[in-house]
Amino acid sequence: MEETFAEVWLPHYVSYGETDAMGVVYYAEYIHFFERARGAMCRENGLGYGKIEEAGYMLPVREVECRYRSPARYDDHILIRARIVEWRRASVRFRYEIYNDDRTKLLCEGMTLHAVVNREGKPVPVPTWIKEKLSGTSVDVKNA
């Protein structure tokens, strides 16, 4: 069983531009949804990406997985859950679930693995202050 650290539930209304010719969310948009929720989770725990980069660290994506379960459509209200599930020596793993409005239907799930690197792109151990900031509790973001 995975240990969960920080997490967030981000509400989102699907825009027309996020859909394809079939009227469903374009498959690559789900990766953007993951990114938006990951950023919200970091900000809600007091550590936006800007602060991490100002300190000389970056978190490039090393790996991504996305499993589509059920389509979301234009103007659907969805909830995107992002959470940290694993810290490694020089990386961090996030998991994502996207649900319908009342959280009764799983639409999509996925994962991103991020390296922790310095400005030269060399892997470095995860700084303790980053782990401390991102070991928060669940947050429901109020603004869609």
ABEGO torsion letter per residue (X at the ends): XBBBBBBBBBBBBBBAAABBAAGBBBAAAAAAAAAAAAAAAAAAAGBBAAAAAAAGBBBBBABBBBBBABBBBBGBBBBBBBBBABBBAABBBBBBBBBBAAGABBABBBBBBBBBBBAAGBBBBBBAAAAAAAABBBBBBABX
